[in-house]
């Protein structure tokens, strides 16, 4: 959807993403980098981000075949791994668009077409997709029998590496490392996501590390890595400013009552743009470097902000997320969710603007 007259925009600093990638690479001893750009690069813009970082990374990964095709249509040349499950319906697309499949079940060997490249996915404890470690010899036999396909890699995924000190992450690492004895010929091995790459320097990060949220400036757990730069800032404007009296109520269900006479600003963004309704009466935004509380229930198209005695002008810039306002960690904590959901909730109504600074 093209926004001719957007009510808000996300400013994305592409060079911050590049710097984050370089820092993660340095901290993992120069391992290859796979950049995860699924869900439109967590709403940062998959094509734009991929074009900018392509010369600094080795692989890209997305969730679906359609996401991979979109990147190819935008001119992306680097190898693209599809995390999702191959089907008879999409099998030809892997060949047509030079996409690398994930094989996570024995049936996938017969679904994929001759010449398709693939990575094997083993479930060492995530409980989502993948072969069990006990299937290693069966999988090896199937890989040898199906040399009409091209095995390009093998991977697994940590479930609890978001923060340091997880015994289960250590157990998963041990499980994966032990099964690799059956796949010594596989050219590319990867397991570490951003959490493992940044929180577990003692792990063997194998040939390549995967980063999605990390390259955008965030860690997915409670740990805060201040050496990462937040890439996205979301801004809007005050579309109306009016007086409000003590005792006046605001928004659906009248959950907020004005404590004193003052001014109320209406901002033209709501849960239709990606502000969780669960942030109602919790969020703070920034206007002219001063933080103000969002009041009343978040509505689909608007939030209201109590200004106290301040009367800002109509059209005043409002920073919703990032910059001098709350960051995605603050949003996630207040909304009782994770940073991934905060970003992926941002809808196409929010315009994207890019800079190289």
C-alpha positions in Angstrom: 0.0 0.0 0.0 1.4 3.4 -1.0 0.9 6.1 1.5 0.4 9.5 -0.2 -0.5 11.2 3.0 0.9 9.2 5.9 0.0 10.0 9.5 3.3 8.7 10.9 6.6 7.4 9.7 9.4 5.1 10.8 12.8 6.5 10.2 15.3 3.7 9.7 19.1 4.3 9.9 20.6 1.7 7.5 24.2 2.4 8.5 23.3 1.5 12.2 22.2 -1.9 10.9 25.5 -2.3 9.1 27.5 -1.3 12.2 25.5 -3.8 14.3 26.3 -6.6 11.9 30.0 -5.7 12.0 30.0 -5.7 15.8 28.3 -9.1 16.0 30.8 -10.5 13.5 33.7 -9.2 15.5 32.3 -10.7 18.7 31.9 -14.1 17.1 35.5 -14.3 15.7 34.6 -13.3 12.2 32.0 -16.0 11.5 29.8 -15.8 8.4 26.6 -13.8 8.9 23.1 -14.9 7.9 20.7 -11.9 8.2 17.1 -12.9 9.1 14.8 -10.5 7.2 11.5 -12.4 7.6 8.3 -10.5 8.2 9.6 -7.5 6.2 12.8 -7.5 8.3 10.6 -7.1 11.4 8.9 -4.2 9.6 12.1 -2.4 8.9 11.7 -3.1 5.2 13.2 -6.4 3.9 14.2 -5.2 0.4 15.7 -1.9 1.5 17.6 -3.5 4.4 18.8 -6.4 2.3 20.1 -4.2 -0.5 22.0 -2.0 2.0 23.6 -4.9 3.9 24.1 -7.4 1.1 27.8 -6.7 0.7 28.4 -7.2 4.4 26.7 -10.6 4.9 26.9 -14.1 3.5 23.3 -15.3 3.6 19.7 -14.0 4.0 16.8 -15.9 5.5 13.1 -15.5 5.4 10.1 -17.5 6.7 8.2 -18.1 3.5 8.8 -18.7 -0.2 6.8 -15.6 -1.1 9.2 -13.5 1.0 12.1 -15.0 -0.8 10.5 -14.4 -4.2 10.0 -10.7 -3.2 13.6 -10.3 -2.5 14.6 -11.8 -5.8 12.2 -9.5 -7.6 13.9 -6.6 -5.9 17.3 -7.7 -7.2 18.8 -9.4 -4.2 21.5 -11.9 -5.3 22.8 -13.4 -2.0 21.7 -16.9 -1.1 18.3 -17.0 0.6 17.3 -19.7 3.0 13.6 -20.4 3.5 12.9 -21.5 7.1 9.4 -22.7 6.2 8.2 -26.1 5.2 8.4 -27.0 1.4 5.2 -28.3 -0.2 4.2 -29.7 -3.6 2.6 -26.3 -4.4 5.8 -24.3 -3.9 8.5 -26.8 -4.8 9.1 -25.4 -8.3 9.6 -21.9 -6.9 12.8 -22.9 -5.1 14.3 -23.7 -8.5 12.8 -20.8 -10.4 13.9 -18.2 -7.9 17.1 -19.9 -6.7 15.9 -20.3 -3.1 17.4 -22.7 -0.6 14.9 -25.0 1.2 14.9 -26.3 4.7 14.4 -30.1 5.0 13.0 -30.8 8.5 11.0 -34.0 7.7 11.6 -37.2 5.8 8.8 -36.4 3.3 10.6 -33.2 2.1 13.2 -35.2 0.3 10.6 -36.5 -2.2 8.7 -33.1 -2.4 11.7 -31.0 -3.6 12.6 -30.9 -7.3 15.9 -32.1 -8.8 18.7 -29.6 -8.2 17.2 -27.8 -5.2 19.6 -26.7 -2.6 18.7 -27.3 1.1 19.7 -27.1 4.7 18.9 -29.8 7.2 17.1 -28.6 10.4 17.5 -30.6 13.6 15.3 -30.0 16.6 17.6 -30.1 19.6 15.0 -28.6 22.0 13.0 -25.9 20.4 10.0 -28.2 19.8 8.9 -26.5 16.6 10.3 -28.0 13.4 13.2 -30.4 12.6 14.4 -33.9 12.9 15.2 -35.3 16.3 18.9 -36.1 17.0 17.9 -39.8 17.2 17.1 -39.6 13.4 20.6 -38.6 12.4 21.6 -41.8 10.7 18.2 -42.1 8.9 18.6 -38.5 7.7 22.1 -39.1 6.6 21.0 -42.1 4.6 18.2 -40.1 2.9 20.6 -37.3 2.1 23.0 -39.8 0.4 20.2 -41.5 -1.4 18.8 -38.1 -2.7 21.9 -36.7 -4.4 19.6 -35.2 -7.0 19.2 -32.5 -4.3 22.1 -30.4 -3.0 22.9 -30.3 0.7 24.3 -26.9 1.5 24.0 -26.7 5.3 22.7 -28.0 8.6 21.3 -26.0 11.5 19.4 -26.0 14.7 17.8 -23.3 16.9 18.2 -22.3 20.5 15.1 -22.0 22.7 16.6 -20.2 25.7 19.7 -18.3 24.6 18.1 -14.9 24.9 19.9 -14.4 28.2 23.2 -15.9 29.6 23.3 -18.7 32.0 20.8 -21.2 30.5 21.6 -24.8 31.2 19.2 -25.8 28.5 21.0 -23.7 25.9 24.2 -25.5 26.9 22.4 -28.9 26.6 21.1 -28.0 23.1 24.6 -26.9 22.0 25.9 -30.3 23.2 23.2 -32.2 21.4 23.8 -30.4 18.1 27.6 -30.7 18.3 27.3 -34.5 18.9 25.1 -35.2 15.9 27.4 -33.3 13.6 29.7 -36.3 13.6 27.3 -37.9 11.1 27.4 -34.9 8.8 31.1 -34.0 8.4 30.7 -33.4 4.7 28.1 -30.7 5.1 29.7 -27.4 4.0 27.9 -25.0 6.3 26.9 -25.4 10.0 24.9 -22.8 12.0 23.0 -22.7 15.2 23.7 -19.4 17.0 21.0 -16.7 16.8 21.5 -13.2 18.2 21.0 -14.4 21.7 23.6 -17.2 21.5 26.0 -15.1 19.5 26.0 -12.2 22.0 25.4 -14.0 25.4 27.4 -17.2 25.0 31.0 -16.4 23.8 32.1 -19.8 25.1 29.9 -21.6 22.5 31.3 -23.0 19.3 29.4 -20.7 16.8 30.3 -23.1 14.0 30.6 -21.6 10.5 27.9 -18.9 10.6 25.7 -17.0 13.0 22.1 -15.8 12.4 21.0 -12.3 13.3 17.6 -10.6 12.9 16.7 -8.5 15.9 20.4 -8.0 16.8 21.3 -6.3 13.6 18.3 -4.0 14.2 19.8 -3.0 17.6 18.1 -5.2 20.1 18.6 -8.5 22.1 15.5 -10.7 22.4 15.8 -11.3 26.1 16.2 -9.3 29.3 19.8 -8.6 28.7 20.6 -5.2 27.2 23.5 -4.9 24.9 24.3 -1.1 24.8 26.9 -1.6 22.1 24.0 -2.3 19.6 22.4 0.7 18.0 18.6 1.0 17.7 17.9 1.5 14.0 14.2 2.6 14.0 12.5 5.7 15.3 8.7 6.1 14.9 7.3 9.6 14.7 3.9 11.3 14.2 2.4 14.8 14.8 -0.1 16.3 17.1 -3.2 16.6 14.9 -5.3 18.5 17.5 -4.6 20.2 20.8 -7.4 21.4 23.0 -8.2 22.3 26.6 -9.3 19.7 29.1 -10.8 20.2 32.5 -10.3 18.4 35.8 -12.7 15.4 35.9 -13.1 15.1 32.1 -12.8 11.5 30.9 -11.0 10.3 27.7 -11.5 7.5 25.2 -13.6 4.3 25.1 -14.7 3.0 28.5 -13.6 6.2 30.2 -10.6 4.6 31.8 -8.8 7.9 32.5 -10.1 11.0 34.3 -8.2 14.2 34.0 -6.5 15.1 37.3 -6.3 18.8 36.7 -7.1 21.5 34.1 -4.7 21.4 31.2 -4.3 20.5 27.5 -4.9 17.3 25.6 -3.2 16.4 22.3 -4.6 13.9 19.8 -2.1 11.9 17.8 -3.3 10.2 14.6 -2.0 6.7 15.3 -3.5 3.7 17.2 -3.6 0.0 17.2 -4.4 0.1 13.5 -0.9 1.4 13.0 0.7 -1.0 15.5 0.4 0.6 19.0 -0.8 -2.3 21.2 -4.0 -1.6 23.0 -2.4 -3.2 26.1 -0.2 0.0 26.3 -3.3 2.0 27.2 -2.6 4.4 30.0 1.0 3.1 30.2 2.9 4.6 27.2 4.9 7.8 27.2 5.7 9.8 24.1 8.1 12.7 23.5 7.3 16.1 22.3 10.0 18.7 22.1 12.3 16.5 24.2 9.7 16.2 27.1 7.9 13.0 27.9 4.1 13.0 28.2 1.7 10.2 29.2 -0.7 8.6 26.8 -4.1 8.6 28.4 -7.3 6.6 27.9 -7.7 3.5 25.8 -5.6 3.3 22.6 -8.1 3.4 19.8 -7.7 2.1 16.2 -6.7 5.4 14.7 -5.8 7.7 17.6 -4.1 8.0 20.9 -4.5 11.0 23.3 -1.7 12.6 25.3 -2.1 14.7 28.4 0.2 17.8 28.2 -0.5 19.3 31.7 0.0 23.0 31.5 1.9 22.8 28.2 0.1 23.8 25.0 2.1 22.5 22.1 1.2 23.7 18.6 -0.8 21.6 16.2 1.7 19.8 13.9 4.3 19.4 16.7 6.5 16.4 16.1 5.7 13.4 18.4 8.3 10.7 18.9 6.4 7.4 19.7 9.2 4.9 19.7 13.0 5.2 19.7 15.1 8.3 19.8 14.5 10.3 22.9 11.2 8.4 23.7 10.6 4.9 24.9 12.5 2.3 23.0 11.1 -1.1 22.0 12.3 -2.7 25.2 10.2 -0.2 27.2 7.2 -0.9 25.0 7.6 -4.7 25.3 7.9 -4.6 29.1 4.9 -2.4 29.5 2.8 -4.5 27.1 4.1 -7.8 28.6 5.3 -9.1 25.2 8.6 -9.2 23.4 10.4 -6.8 21.1 9.8 -9.0 18.0 6.0 -8.5 18.5 6.3 -4.8 19.0 8.1 -4.3 15.7 6.1 -6.8 13.6 2.8 -5.2 14.9 3.8 -2.0 12.9 1.4 -1.9 10.0 1.8 -0.7 6.4 0.0 2.5 7.3 3.2 3.7 8.8 5.5 5.1 6.1 9.1 4.1 6.0 11.9 6.6 5.5 15.6 5.6 5.2 18.9 7.3 5.8 22.5 6.3 5.6 23.6 8.1 8.7 
